[in-house]
Amino acid sequence: MSSCLSYLILTLLVAPLRSDKTLETADPKPILVFILVRHGDRTPVHKLPNDPHKNLWTQGYGELTQYGSEQLRFLGKFIRQSYPDLLSTTYLPASSFDESFFRSSATNRTLMSAYSFIRGLYDQESTTVGYPPVYSIPLDIDHLLKMSSNCTQFITSYQNFMESPEVTLLAEQFSETLNHFQQRFCNRAPWPQLSDALYLNAKCFVNFNSFSLAQIAVMFPENPTPVGRLRVGWKICDPVGVWVLHQLPWPHWLTSEIAQQCARMLDFKHYIRFSTPALTRLRGGPLVAHMLRLFRTRANLELSRSSSAEQKKLAKPLPLVAPTSGLEVVGSGQRLIAYFAHDSTLAAVLSHLGIFNRYIALFHSHKRKEVAAILCDLMPAFQ
């Protein structure tokens, strides 16, 4: 094991990547580049009735914006310019599957991000062969890229942890903002159009007068628990974060202090969700194990190609991490592997590695050219 590590080095870059910059790469050239990318700029996922900017979200809620598409296209160019010798210039179906692989979670915003990235990566102006495929699987079984996939053990562990005194105490730091939200957005006046049964389920929600039930997206439950209030706060802060990031005018109830608290609240959401080894073993851990398998498979292939008998003698093949399903097969000769997922995916991976700084940079920055990604190079230590 140690002799193998003397031959192959894995470097990890975790940072918001600027699409108008390039990486300075020196010899030796990477054997494999792996990148895990958060989708580009998007519209709010959660609806707020009386959203002053709802007319801007013409593509719908939770969808990639035109600017988000441009971000990922520029990121593809960034990778091309940073690793000019890694891939062929244009996509050739007969050979490109052997050199690159693209996978996305099965949401519109990540799939569109993947194809935008590919358009920037490959120069297709001189050919009509199209673009490489992007693979995905249903969200409920995508345990690698979608952190809300169906995992009963995680759901149970997470719910128990959220109801613990420790989390209740930590949530107190947001009580003033949550009080403001509940007072501002909770209307307890009767709504005569509703039956008693429906009224009980819609008793406290955001300015509900003149809205149908289908339009009520964010509501406080009746007699909410501290954790219940926090969950509603996260939903309210989602569109607030988008307004801030897009530098849109604020409604009169939103102050700078509340906007800052929303950013902290969303940071806290990702921190607390993946804050213990028991949680990251189920979320983030499977993807880290998958990444290790990719790197070790590629490293073993490189070791087997070594022309030096002495190197082969010193560098034993690396043991492979067993795949958790047959859906994880990736060609051993590929030089670029790109996955497109969500901020929660990046937070889970970094938490499992013990290097998450509890900070979602994109919600604190007005530098919209930045794209959040984890970039890994597998490098030979000598040639």
N, C-alpha and C positions, 0 to 999 in steps of 0.2 A: 504493500500500500504506500509506504513512504517513498519507495523508489519510483513509483508511478508519479507521485506528486512532484518529484524532482524533474520530471520530464514534461509535465503538462501543468499549466497555470491557468486558473480561472479568475478573471477580474470582473468585478461587479461595480456598475455605476448606477446610483440611485439619485436622480435629480430631475427637476423640470427641464426638459430639453428645449432649447431655443431653435426654432425651425430656420432662422436666418444665420445660424452658426454651424460650424463643423467641428468634429473631434479631431485632435491631432494624434494620429496613429503612427507608431514607429514600428520598425522591424523588431521581432518577427511578426509576420502577418497572422491574423486570427485563423484558427481552424474552423471555428463555429461561432456565429453571432446569434444570440437569443435575445429577443426583446418582447417584453410584456407591456402593452400600451393601454392606458386609459383612453376611452373614446374621446373624440373632440368636443368642442363647445356644444352644449345642448340647451334645449328649452327646459323649463321647470318640469319635474316629474309629477309633483303634486299640485292639484288645482286649488287656488284660493278664489272663492266667489268674490266678486268686486275687484278682481285683479286689474289694476289700472293699465296693464300692458298686455292683456289677453289678445288684443288684435294683432300683436306682433308675432304670436306663436301660430302662424298660418300653417305650418307643417304638422301641428299637433303638439301635445305635451309629451315630454320625455324623448324628443326626437333630435337628431343631429341638425345643427344649423348650417347655413352655407359657410359661415366662417369656420365652423368645426371641420367641415370637409376640406377647406383650404389648409387648416392646421395639419391635418394628416397627410395631405398631398405634399406639403413642404417637409414634413417629417420623412416621407419616403425619399425625397431628394437629399435630405440631410444624411440619411444612411448611405445612399448611393455615393455622395461626395466624400463621406468619411471613410468608406471602404470601397474605393473605386475598382479594386481587383477581385472583389468577393464574388460577384455574380456576372453573368452575361448581360450585355447592354439591353437587349430586347428579350422578351419572353418567347421561348421556343418550346411548344408543348412536348416535343419528343425528349427534351433534355432537362427542362427547367424544374420538373418535379423532383429530379435528383439533386437539385441545388437549393431549393427553397420550399417552405411549407407554411401555409397560412391557416390560422384557426381563429374563430370568433365565438363569443357567446351568441345565442340565438335571439338577439334584440336588434331592432332596426338601426339604432345609433352605433352599435359596435360593428355590425356587418357593413354599414355604409362607411364607417371609419376605415375598415380593412381595405375596401376597394379604393378608397381615396388614397390610402398609403401606397397601394400597389401602382396606382396611376403615376404617383410621383417617383416610385422606385424604378419602374421600367419605362423606357422610351419607346412608345408604341406608334409614333407618328409615321414611321416608315413601313409598318406592317399591318395586316388586317387579321392576324391570328387571334386577337382578343387578349384576355388577361387570365392569369392563373386562378384556379378555384379557391374559394375560401370555405373551409369545412366548419360545421357546427353540429351540435346535437341538441335535443330538446332541453329547455331550461331546467325542468324538474329533475333531470338526471345528470346535469353538467356540474359535477362536484369539483372540477378543476377551475372553471372560470366564473361560475355564477354562485355567489355566496348565499343566495336565497334558494338554492336547489333543495330538493326534498331530502332532509337528513333528520330523522326523528331523534336520534341521539343528541345532535347539536341543538335542535330546537328545545328539547327538554332541559339540557344543561344550561343553555343560555337563559331560558325563562327562570329557572331556579336561581341563577346568578343575579339576574336583574331584580329579583325580589329580595335579595339579601340586604341586611342592614348596611353593609359596606357601600353598595350602589345607591341606596336611599340617601345615605349621608353625602356621597359625592354629588348627587343630583341637587342638593340644597343650594349649591352655588348658582343655580339658574332659577331659583324660586321667584326672584323679583321679576325677571323677564316673563316667566310662565304665568305669574299673576297678572301681568299686563296683558298677555295674550288672552287669558281666560276672561278677564273683564271686558276686553275689547271685542272679542269674537264670540262670546257666549250670550245668546239671547234666549231668555227663559220665558218670554211671552208666549201664550198659546198660539197655535197655528190651526185655525178651525178646519182647514181643508184636509187635515190628516186624521185618520182614524186613531183611536186610542193606542192601538198596537204600534202603528207607525210612529206616533208621537213619542212613545217611550224610547224608541230607537233613534230619534232625531231631536231630542229635547234640548241639546246644547250644541250649537254649531255656528258657523261663521255667517253673520248677517243673513240669515236664511230667508227673510221675507222676500217674496217674488221669485224664489228659486225652487225648482223641482228637486225631488230627492236625488235624481241622477246627477244634478249639478252640485250637490253638497259633497265636497271631497275631503274637507278637513273639519273634524268635529271633536269636541271634548266629550268623553263619556260622562254619564251622570255619576256624581260622586267619585271623580277619578282618583286613583291612587297616585302617589308621587311618580312612579314609573309610567303610569298611564298618561299623566300630564306631559312627561318628558317625551314620550312617543309622538304626541300631537305637536309639541314644540318643534321636534325634528322636521315634521311635515311642513309646518309654517315656515321654518327657516330655509327650506329648500328653494322656494321661489325668491325669498329675500336674498339668498346667496347669488342667484342668477341676476337679479336686478343690480346688485352691487357690481358683479363681474362685468355686466354689460354697460355699466355706468348710466343706468336709466334713472329718470326722476323718481323720487321716493314719495309714497303716500304720506299724508300728514302724520299718521300714527307711528311712522318709522323714524327713529332717531339714530344718530351715529353710535350711541351706546348700545342700543338694541341690535343694530347691525353687527357690531363687534361681538356681542354676546351670542348672536346666531352663528357666527363663524366658530366661536369656541364650542358651542353646543354641537355643531356638526363634527368638529374634531373629536369631541368627547364620544360621540356616537360610534366612530370607527375604533377609537381606543378601547372602549368598554366592551365592544362586541368581540374583540380578539385579544383580550387582556390576560388570559390565563393559558397555560400549556394544554389544559383539557379542552379548551375551545379551539385553539389554533391547530391542534392535532387533527381536528375535523374540518376546519376551514383554514386554508393556507397550507397546512401540512401536506395534503395530497398533491398540490401543485409543486411544492418544493421537492417532494420525492420524485415526481415526474420529471422535473428539470434535471435532477441529479442523474436520472436514468438516461436522459438525452445526452448529457455531457459525457457520461461514462461510456455509453455506446459509441459516441463519436471519438472519444479518446482511445478506446480499444481498437477501433478501425485504424486510427493513425499509428498506433503502436505496431499493429500487424503489418503495416506498410513500411516500417522502418528498414533501411538498408543495412543498418549496423547490427551485426550479431551481438556485439557487446551491449548495445542498448536494449535489444530484445531480451537478453539475459537478465539485465538489471531491472527492467520495467515489466513487471508481471501485469496481466490484464486486470483491470479494475472490476470488482464484483458489481453486478447490476442490481439495482433496486427493483423488486418485482412490480410489474404493472398492476394497477388495481382493476383494470378492465381491458378488454380488447380494443377499446376506442383510442388508446394512447399510442398506437404504432406510428412511428415516424421513421423515414428512411435514414439509415446510418451514414449515408454520404452527403446529406444536406448541409449546406454552409450557412443558411439563414433560416431561422425559425421565428416567426412573428405571431404572437397571440394578442387578441384585442378583447379587452374586458372592461372592468369598472374600477372606480376609486376604491371600492370595498375589496376588490381582488388584490390590488396593490397593498392595501393596508393589512390584509390577512397574511400575505407572503412576508412582508417586512416584520410583522409581529411575530410570526413563527421563527424568523431568523434572529429575532431579538434586537432589531435595529430600527423599528418604527419610532419616529420622534413625536408621535401623537399630533401631527400637524398636517393638514391638507393644504398644501401651498397654494393651490389654484384659487381657493376661496379667500385668500388673504392678499392676492396680487391683482393688479390691474394690467399686468403684462400678458395680454391674451395670446401672444405668440408662443407662450410656453405650453408644452405638452407633457403630461406626467407619464413617466415610463421607467421601467427597470431594464437596464441594458447589461448583458453579460457577454464577455468575450472568453473563448477558450483558446489559450495561446500555447505554443510550444516553448519550453524553457530553453531549448537549444535545437539547432538544425544541423 
